[in-house]
């Protein structure tokens, strides 16, 4: 929709400034590259309602001390665990599912 005086319409942005947008891009890149390897063996989420970031993830390692990381939402905490721990291998049920070679 054109302005009657011929001016360009204002563009919409969710950011207050270009600096905010740049900071958000830097944070998303940092989150995408949280080390590049899975050094943690498992993770769990603890809820602390009095903390600034109420969901605390504790990652355990095969070697070294466990680490704690705070998150604002449960979804963020679970995604962090998923990115930083290995996926367990798929196993077949011993009762019903058997490989075809066992038939």
Beta strands, then each sheet from edge to edge (+ up, - down):
strand 1: 40-47
strand 2: 55-61
strand 3: 67-71
sheet 1: 1+ 2- 3+
end
